[in-house]
Amino acid sequence: MIINYDSKNDLLYIRIDKRKNTIINKRMSDNVVLELGKDDMIIGIEIMDASKHVNLEEILPVTYKVPKAS
């Protein structure tokens, strides 16, 4: 997963699947666009005016843990 935030344009982009896909954009609201791939799988989410709709402090910077291999 890739999360990018463009502060100049207040645009949050979440890419769920990094593989190459043919993408169709589907506007869900004035501020949210889904990128759909094969079989309508969600590939990415674009949120415009993100700071008005998402608490960016809770998701940025992104942190994660990878479990140790057994």
N, C-alpha and C positions, 0 to 999 in steps of 0.2 A: 504494500500500500504506500502511496506517495501523497503527502499533504503539502500543498503550496498555498501561501497567502501573499497576495499582491496588495501591499498597504496603500500604494498610490491610487489604485482603482477600487480598493476595498472588496477584493474578489478572493474567495476561498475555493480552492479546487482540490477535490479528493479523488485520486485515481485508485480504484480498488484492484483492478486487474491490469498488470503491466504488459501483458502479451498484446501483440498487434491484433486489432479487430477492425472490422468494418463497423463504424459507429453511426447511429442515428440519434440525433438530439431530440428530446421530448421535453417541452416546457411544462413544468408542473405548476408554476405560479409566476408572478412577475419577477421573482428573485431566484427561483430555483430551476435549473435545467439538469435533467438526467441524461447521461450518455448511455445508450443501450447497444449491446452487441448481439451476437447470435442468440436466438431463442429469448430475446428480450432480457438478457442478463444485464444487470447494472454494472457498467464498466467504470463510470465516473460520475461525480456530482459537482456541479458548479453553483456556488451561492454568491449572488451579487449583493452589494450592500451588507456584506457578511457581519460587520461589527454591530449592525442593528438587529441581527437575527440569531447570532451565535456568540456565546461567551468565549471569545478567543483566548482569554487568559487560561481557561481550563484545558484547551487542546494544544496551545502553542507555548513553548516548543514541545514537540511530540517526544515522549519517552516510552520505551518499551523494554521488556525483559525477554530474553531467549532462554528457555530451559536448557540445562546442561544435559548432554547426551549421556545415556546410561552405559 
